[in-house]
Amino acid sequence: MKVTVDDGRCRGHGVCITVCPEVFTLNDDGYAQARAGAIPVQFEEAVRDGIESCPEHAITAQYGSGPHGQHTVGRVVDARSESLAHPFDGRT
């Protein structure tokens, strides 16, 4: 598993850090960042909890590179609910 935090979506709530501090930290600007490289198996469940808990839908995880390729998990939000979730920050 490899985890990324979209720095354009993260607003620094820190929920992911509370759920899984072994993988997520705050950068110098106060936004979440994920540990580089592969995530140890023992943290995968906590990472999934962090993905589900992120109010900005900023975290994704990629699994595997085997014969079936990679697959990505994250919170999927359609354009209508995205605009409702962020009514004051200028996103459409």
C-alpha positions in Angstrom: 0.0 0.0 0.0 1.2 3.5 -0.9 -0.7 6.5 0.5 -0.9 10.1 -0.9 -2.5 13.2 0.5 -3.7 15.7 -2.1 -2.3 19.0 -0.9 -4.8 20.9 -2.9 -7.7 19.3 -1.0 -6.2 19.0 2.5 -7.3 21.7 4.9 -5.2 20.5 7.9 -8.0 19.1 10.1 -5.6 16.4 11.3 -8.2 13.6 11.6 -5.9 11.3 9.7 -3.0 12.1 12.1 -5.2 11.3 15.1 -6.3 8.0 13.5 -2.9 6.9 12.3 0.1 9.0 13.5 2.5 6.3 12.3 1.7 7.2 8.7 0.4 10.8 8.7 2.2 13.9 9.9 1.7 17.6 9.5 4.1 19.5 7.2 5.5 22.9 7.9 2.4 24.6 6.5 0.1 22.7 8.8 -1.3 20.2 6.2 -1.2 16.4 6.3 1.4 14.4 4.5 1.8 10.7 4.3 4.8 8.6 5.0 6.9 8.0 1.8 7.1 4.5 0.4 5.2 1.4 1.1 3.1 1.4 4.3 3.7 -1.6 6.6 0.8 -4.1 6.7 0.1 -3.4 10.4 -1.0 0.1 9.6 -3.2 -0.6 6.6 -6.5 -0.8 8.6 -5.7 2.5 10.4 -4.9 4.1 7.0 -8.3 3.0 5.6 -9.9 4.5 8.7 -8.0 7.8 8.0 -9.2 7.7 4.4 -12.8 7.3 5.5 -12.5 9.9 8.2 -11.0 12.7 6.0 -13.6 15.4 5.7 -11.9 16.8 2.6 -11.6 13.5 0.8 -7.9 14.2 0.3 -6.4 10.8 0.9 -5.9 7.9 -1.5 -4.1 4.6 -1.3 -2.7 2.5 -4.1 -2.5 -1.3 -3.6 -0.2 -3.7 -5.5 1.7 -3.7 -8.7 1.3 -7.4 -9.4 -0.1 -9.1 -12.5 -3.5 -7.4 -12.2 -2.0 -3.9 -11.8 -2.7 -1.3 -9.2 -6.0 -0.3 -7.8 -6.7 2.8 -5.9 -9.0 3.5 -3.0 -10.2 6.7 -1.6 -13.4 8.6 -1.0 -15.2 9.2 -4.3 -17.3 12.3 -4.4 -19.3 13.5 -7.4 -19.3 17.1 -8.5 -22.7 17.9 -7.0 -21.7 16.8 -3.5 -18.3 18.3 -3.8 -19.7 21.7 -4.4 -22.0 21.3 -1.4 -19.1 20.1 0.8 -17.1 23.2 0.1 -19.6 26.1 -0.3 -17.2 28.8 0.9 -13.8 28.0 -0.5 -14.3 28.9 -4.1 -14.4 25.4 -5.5 -17.1 24.4 -7.9 
